[in-house]
Amino acid sequence: MSQRHCLTLDLKSDPVLIAEYKRYHENVWPEITQSLRDAGILDMEIYILGTRMFMIIETSASFSFARKAQLDRNNRKVMEWENLMGKFQQPFSDDARPEARWLPMERVFKFTA
């Protein structure tokens, strides 16, 4: 059974940086998409409104954020990508760890027909 995770992050309030961030996501490096597969991510979508972003990921049942973080730390291209994306992203607080810029959201409602 898969798991769904919803996360949020803000971009810096700069239209030029936001446009550049979007351009990078038109052609995500193949090493990045492979790292997502390797970590057990089955599907990922990112939405944006102004500076606020929302990510939905579907993962395998065995997925863990701790394991993903460990895999990322050991992958030079992923760390390069993360450092690059960091110039566009605005942490929610000063104490946010760089590796935890995307923060999990709390579900407050669900409707199933």
C-alpha positions in Angstrom: 0.0 0.0 0.0 1.4 3.4 -0.9 1.5 6.5 1.3 0.7 10.1 0.5 2.6 13.0 2.0 1.8 16.7 1.6 4.5 19.3 2.2 4.8 23.0 1.8 7.6 25.5 1.2 7.8 29.2 0.3 9.9 30.7 -2.5 11.7 34.0 -2.1 9.5 36.8 -3.1 11.3 37.7 -6.3 9.5 37.2 -9.7 12.9 36.6 -11.5 13.9 33.9 -9.1 10.5 32.3 -9.2 10.6 32.2 -13.0 14.1 30.6 -12.9 12.9 28.0 -10.3 10.0 27.0 -12.6 12.5 26.7 -15.6 14.7 24.3 -13.6 11.6 22.2 -13.0 10.8 21.9 -16.7 13.9 19.8 -17.0 14.8 18.2 -13.7 18.2 16.5 -13.9 17.9 12.8 -14.5 20.0 12.0 -11.4 17.4 13.8 -9.3 14.4 11.8 -10.7 16.5 8.6 -10.3 17.2 9.5 -6.7 13.4 9.9 -6.1 12.8 6.5 -7.6 15.6 5.0 -5.5 14.1 6.4 -2.3 10.7 4.9 -3.0 8.9 7.9 -4.4 6.3 6.7 -6.9 4.7 10.0 -7.9 5.4 13.7 -7.1 3.6 16.9 -8.0 4.5 20.5 -7.0 2.0 23.4 -7.2 2.6 27.1 -6.8 0.5 30.1 -5.9 2.6 33.3 -5.6 5.5 32.2 -3.4 3.7 29.3 -1.7 4.4 25.8 -2.9 2.6 22.6 -2.2 4.0 19.2 -2.9 2.1 15.9 -3.0 4.2 12.7 -3.0 3.0 9.1 -3.3 5.5 6.7 -1.9 6.0 3.0 -1.4 5.0 1.6 2.0 8.7 1.2 2.9 9.5 4.9 2.2 11.0 7.0 5.0 12.1 10.6 5.1 15.1 9.6 7.2 16.3 7.1 4.6 15.7 9.6 1.8 17.8 12.2 3.6 20.6 9.7 4.1 20.5 8.7 0.4 20.5 12.4 -0.6 23.5 13.2 1.6 25.5 10.5 -0.1 24.6 11.6 -3.6 26.8 14.4 -5.0 24.3 15.5 -7.7 21.4 15.6 -5.3 23.4 17.8 -3.0 24.3 20.0 -5.9 20.6 20.3 -6.9 19.5 21.0 -3.3 22.2 23.7 -2.9 21.0 25.3 -6.2 17.3 25.1 -5.2 18.2 26.6 -1.8 18.9 30.0 -3.5 15.2 30.2 -4.5 13.6 28.8 -1.3 12.6 30.7 1.8 12.5 28.6 5.0 9.4 29.2 7.2 11.6 30.0 10.2 15.2 30.9 10.9 15.8 27.6 12.7 14.7 25.4 9.8 17.4 23.0 8.9 18.5 23.3 5.2 17.8 19.7 4.6 14.2 20.1 5.9 13.0 23.1 3.9 9.9 21.3 2.8 7.7 20.8 5.8 4.9 18.3 6.3 1.4 19.6 6.4 -1.4 18.5 8.7 -4.5 17.2 7.0 -7.6 18.9 8.5 -10.3 17.5 6.2 -10.8 14.5 3.9 -13.9 13.7 1.8 -14.4 10.3 0.2 -17.5 9.7 -2.0 
